[in-house]
Amino acid sequence: MNALDHTAHGHGASEGLPSALEQSHAYAHHGGRPARTEPPAVRIALTVIALAFIGLFIGLPLITVFYEALKRGWAAYVAALIEPDALAAIRLTLIVAAISVVANLIFGLVAAWAIAKFEFPGKSLLITLIDLPFSVSPVVAGLIYVLLFGAQGLFAAYLQAWDIKIIFALPGIVLATIFVTFPFVARELIPLMQEQGTSEEEAAISLGASGLSTFFRVTLPNVKWALLYGVLLCNARAMGEFGAVSVVSGHVRGLTNTMPLHIEILYNEYQFVASFAVASLLALLALVTLIAKTILEHRLAEEDR
Amino acid sequence: MSLSSSRIAFRQQSVIPGFGLTMGLTLTWLGLIVLLPLSALFIKTSELSFERFIAIVTAARTLHALQVSFGLALAAALVNVVFGAIVVWVLVRYEFPFKKGVDALIDIPFALPTAVAGIALTALYAENGWVGSLLAPLGIQVSFTPLGILVALIFIGLPFVVRTVQPVLADLDQELEEAAASLGATRTQTLIKVVLPSIWPALLTGFALAFARAVGEYGSVIFIAGNLPGVSEIAPLLIVIRLEEFRYADATAIATVMLLASFALLLVINRLQRWAELRGSRHG
């Protein structure tokens, strides 16, 4: 209970307060009625409700992944992961994620430079457009590429003439993944670089530094943690994207199946252990991402101070 | 920032180089990856006659799928607002063991691939699953029913509410609550008249974000839904089914409805966020 009281009252006490408020604070602390917090029974009830909700909807599903994956022991688990189709799926996922992350990393830096370091009309519209892919359903994201590059698509004639395959092949999977992860890096960088302003860059330029060396020596070190943060989230989404990739992939086993699609196929074939085994790798990736994110947030908060 | 930019009609002079290059690349890449593909959807839809479009969109199966997607997304967002608010309150105001770990768990739905979430929730809430086996004697079946869809949508929506409201409540000056109490307000009155109005814009924003995400959700839902046409078939799945049947016109028309709905939601969310910021700056 002491710990509870401490947070409820600690915040105000550490700041300089006007005397009237100071008095009311003292009243609240020592006086008869609990002014700033709820009765203990209510606090316990709310905590139990919150923890039960998180447990039911987040904690237990996460545990389920690992439990189901290891249900038949480690041998079955490993066998599911080193099976050729699983390895092909892992390899494809890594390739797709690598290309998408690099593409969005470069785009994020370029866009953030243009948006954060200059003033121009229509800026907020541009930011909204960059954020747009977040609000598009993954299935629609896949569909729009089918409508462009598919057999009946707008560019079908050209693609056939040049014998280029995009849909049901690697380029389509990469494009759909770039689309769904489009805003991740840019939206981490833009607000931070706007906040940092342009004075440091202006100083470097006026001292004779070139634009590129100003970027690499002044801007980049200032945003490195935010950049890493954006890359991390971008990578997690790129490796785990299901809906958009599912529409453009064609589900060719060993060829155009990413890990999430492989999970689906195994699951639909009732190979639950194998399905959860592959899923556990992605769950591990999610956990590692979150741990790294927590560390990075800590760093960012420290640099803010 | 916004004031100064609205006063200036053209780009401000700056000694920093690279505006032309970076802006050109940004617009080109944005155009190629996002705007061109999205316009392909509208071009393809405009090739349909208006009657055909209406016929597709108002077909019984389409209407059912849209109803399931929008209705359950709404229900899930409402559940998340209520329980998300409790979770935020507990995380910000109370202390308990492993609080940091619990707080980190909230982000799992952001980081866990939807397909993984889908099969895990299905196993957990199936009749022989840990939670499903407890609900089965009560006659409640979750997996392979619309209730399962609701569970999946609650899962993916929760962090949107929590992460939107959490910083606002953390920044809230508790002296206001104290002042209310010292003026004779009961705790309930203080919560309703002082705390709730301050976090209301953030709650609404979180609600809209969770709703927008849930409407288009596919991966986590299709495993648990049962996917019975007219009962538990969501709109994104119907798009996929029409595509697999090579009924491109149908897929396109349904996708256009979904996309227009997302645009409308995006507008609402932008408004809400601006309102929330305005509120925040006035109170803070």
Chai-1 contact restraints between the chains, C-beta under 6 A:
chainA,res_idxA,chainB,res_idxB,connection_type,confidence,min_distance_angstrom,max_distance_angstrom,comment,restraint_id
A,A3,B,E95,contact,1.0,0.0,6.0,A-B,restraint_1
A,L4,B,Y94,contact,1.0,0.0,6.0,A-B,restraint_2
A,L4,B,E95,contact,1.0,0.0,6.0,A-B,restraint_3
A,T7,B,E95,contact,1.0,0.0,6.0,A-B,restraint_4
A,H11,B,Q174,contact,1.0,0.0,6.0,A-B,restraint_5
A,G12,B,Q174,contact,1.0,0.0,6.0,A-B,restraint_6
A,G12,B,E175,contact,1.0,0.0,6.0,A-B,restraint_7
A,L21,B,E175,contact,1.0,0.0,6.0,A-B,restraint_8
A,S24,B,E178,contact,1.0,0.0,6.0,A-B,restraint_9
A,S24,B,S182,contact,1.0,0.0,6.0,A-B,restraint_10
A,Y27,B,S182,contact,1.0,0.0,6.0,A-B,restraint_11
A,A28,B,E178,contact,1.0,0.0,6.0,A-B,restraint_12
A,A35,B,E178,contact,1.0,0.0,6.0,A-B,restraint_13
A,A35,B,A181,contact,1.0,0.0,6.0,A-B,restraint_14
A,R36,B,E177,contact,1.0,0.0,6.0,A-B,restraint_15
A,R36,B,E178,contact,1.0,0.0,6.0,A-B,restraint_16
A,E38,B,R187,contact,1.0,0.0,6.0,A-B,restraint_17
A,R43,B,Y94,contact,1.0,0.0,6.0,A-B,restraint_18
A,L46,B,I86,contact,1.0,0.0,6.0,A-B,restraint_19
A,L46,B,V90,contact,1.0,0.0,6.0,A-B,restraint_20
A,T47,B,V90,contact,1.0,0.0,6.0,A-B,restraint_21
A,T47,B,Y94,contact,1.0,0.0,6.0,A-B,restraint_22
A,T47,B,F96,contact,1.0,0.0,6.0,A-B,restraint_23
A,I49,B,I86,contact,1.0,0.0,6.0,A-B,restraint_24
A,A50,B,I86,contact,1.0,0.0,6.0,A-B,restraint_25
A,A50,B,V87,contact,1.0,0.0,6.0,A-B,restraint_26
A,A50,B,V90,contact,1.0,0.0,6.0,A-B,restraint_27
A,F53,B,F83,contact,1.0,0.0,6.0,A-B,restraint_28
A,I54,B,L105,contact,1.0,0.0,6.0,A-B,restraint_29
A,F57,B,I154,contact,1.0,0.0,6.0,A-B,restraint_30
A,F57,B,F155,contact,1.0,0.0,6.0,A-B,restraint_31
A,I58,B,L105,contact,1.0,0.0,6.0,A-B,restraint_32
A,I58,B,I108,contact,1.0,0.0,6.0,A-B,restraint_33
A,L60,B,L124,contact,1.0,0.0,6.0,A-B,restraint_34
A,P61,B,A120,contact,1.0,0.0,6.0,A-B,restraint_35
A,P61,B,L121,contact,1.0,0.0,6.0,A-B,restraint_36
A,P61,B,L124,contact,1.0,0.0,6.0,A-B,restraint_37
A,T64,B,A120,contact,1.0,0.0,6.0,A-B,restraint_38
A,T64,B,A123,contact,1.0,0.0,6.0,A-B,restraint_39
A,T64,B,L124,contact,1.0,0.0,6.0,A-B,restraint_40
A,V65,B,A120,contact,1.0,0.0,6.0,A-B,restraint_41
A,E68,B,A123,contact,1.0,0.0,6.0,A-B,restraint_42
A,F107,B,W29,contact,1.0,0.0,6.0,A-B,restraint_43
A,V110,B,T22,contact,1.0,0.0,6.0,A-B,restraint_44
A,V110,B,L25,contact,1.0,0.0,6.0,A-B,restraint_45
A,V110,B,T26,contact,1.0,0.0,6.0,A-B,restraint_46
A,A111,B,T26,contact,1.0,0.0,6.0,A-B,restraint_47
A,W113,B,T22,contact,1.0,0.0,6.0,A-B,restraint_48
A,A114,B,T22,contact,1.0,0.0,6.0,A-B,restraint_49
A,A114,B,M23,contact,1.0,0.0,6.0,A-B,restraint_50
A,A114,B,T26,contact,1.0,0.0,6.0,A-B,restraint_51
A,K117,B,I16,contact,1.0,0.0,6.0,A-B,restraint_52
A,F118,B,S14,contact,1.0,0.0,6.0,A-B,restraint_53
A,F118,B,F19,contact,1.0,0.0,6.0,A-B,restraint_54
A,E119,B,S5,contact,1.0,0.0,6.0,A-B,restraint_55
A,E119,B,Q12,contact,1.0,0.0,6.0,A-B,restraint_56
A,F120,B,R11,contact,1.0,0.0,6.0,A-B,restraint_57
A,L132,B,V34,contact,1.0,0.0,6.0,A-B,restraint_58
A,S135,B,A212,contact,1.0,0.0,6.0,A-B,restraint_59
A,S135,B,S262,contact,1.0,0.0,6.0,A-B,restraint_60
A,S135,B,L266,contact,1.0,0.0,6.0,A-B,restraint_61
A,V136,B,S262,contact,1.0,0.0,6.0,A-B,restraint_62
A,S137,B,G216,contact,1.0,0.0,6.0,A-B,restraint_63
A,S137,B,P236,contact,1.0,0.0,6.0,A-B,restraint_64
A,S137,B,M258,contact,1.0,0.0,6.0,A-B,restraint_65
A,P138,B,Y218,contact,1.0,0.0,6.0,A-B,restraint_66
A,V139,B,Y218,contact,1.0,0.0,6.0,A-B,restraint_67
A,V139,B,P236,contact,1.0,0.0,6.0,A-B,restraint_68
A,V139,B,I239,contact,1.0,0.0,6.0,A-B,restraint_69
A,V139,B,V240,contact,1.0,0.0,6.0,A-B,restraint_70
A,V140,B,A255,contact,1.0,0.0,6.0,A-B,restraint_71
A,V140,B,M258,contact,1.0,0.0,6.0,A-B,restraint_72
A,V140,B,L259,contact,1.0,0.0,6.0,A-B,restraint_73
A,L143,B,A255,contact,1.0,0.0,6.0,A-B,restraint_74
A,I144,B,P37,contact,1.0,0.0,6.0,A-B,restraint_75
A,I144,B,L38,contact,1.0,0.0,6.0,A-B,restraint_76
A,I144,B,A40,contact,1.0,0.0,6.0,A-B,restraint_77
A,I144,B,L41,contact,1.0,0.0,6.0,A-B,restraint_78
A,Y145,B,P37,contact,1.0,0.0,6.0,A-B,restraint_79
A,L147,B,A40,contact,1.0,0.0,6.0,A-B,restraint_80
A,L147,B,K44,contact,1.0,0.0,6.0,A-B,restraint_81
A,L148,B,P37,contact,1.0,0.0,6.0,A-B,restraint_82
A,L148,B,A40,contact,1.0,0.0,6.0,A-B,restraint_83
A,Q152,B,Y248,contact,1.0,0.0,6.0,A-B,restraint_84
A,L154,B,A40,contact,1.0,0.0,6.0,A-B,restraint_85
A,I178,B,I33,contact,1.0,0.0,6.0,A-B,restraint_86
A,F179,B,I33,contact,1.0,0.0,6.0,A-B,restraint_87
A,T198,B,I16,contact,1.0,0.0,6.0,A-B,restraint_88
A,E201,B,I16,contact,1.0,0.0,6.0,A-B,restraint_89
A,E202,B,V15,contact,1.0,0.0,6.0,A-B,restraint_90
A,I205,B,V15,contact,1.0,0.0,6.0,A-B,restraint_91
A,G211,B,P17,contact,1.0,0.0,6.0,A-B,restraint_92
A,G211,B,G18,contact,1.0,0.0,6.0,A-B,restraint_93
A,A236,B,A111,contact,1.0,0.0,6.0,A-B,restraint_94
A,G240,B,P113,contact,1.0,0.0,6.0,A-B,restraint_95
A,F242,B,T114,contact,1.0,0.0,6.0,A-B,restraint_96
A,F242,B,A115,contact,1.0,0.0,6.0,A-B,restraint_97
A,F242,B,G219,contact,1.0,0.0,6.0,A-B,restraint_98
A,G243,B,Y218,contact,1.0,0.0,6.0,A-B,restraint_99
A,G243,B,G219,contact,1.0,0.0,6.0,A-B,restraint_100
A,P260,B,P113,contact,1.0,0.0,6.0,A-B,restraint_101
A,P260,B,A115,contact,1.0,0.0,6.0,A-B,restraint_102
A,I263,B,A115,contact,1.0,0.0,6.0,A-B,restraint_103
A,E264,B,A115,contact,1.0,0.0,6.0,A-B,restraint_104
A,Y267,B,I119,contact,1.0,0.0,6.0,A-B,restraint_105
A,A279,B,V116,contact,1.0,0.0,6.0,A-B,restraint_106
A,L282,B,P113,contact,1.0,0.0,6.0,A-B,restraint_107
A,L282,B,V116,contact,1.0,0.0,6.0,A-B,restraint_108
A,A283,B,V116,contact,1.0,0.0,6.0,A-B,restraint_109
A,A286,B,A111,contact,1.0,0.0,6.0,A-B,restraint_110
A,A286,B,L112,contact,1.0,0.0,6.0,A-B,restraint_111
A,T289,B,A111,contact,1.0,0.0,6.0,A-B,restraint_112
A,L290,B,A104,contact,1.0,0.0,6.0,A-B,restraint_113
A,L290,B,D107,contact,1.0,0.0,6.0,A-B,restraint_114
A,L290,B,A111,contact,1.0,0.0,6.0,A-B,restraint_115
A,T294,B,A104,contact,1.0,0.0,6.0,A-B,restraint_116
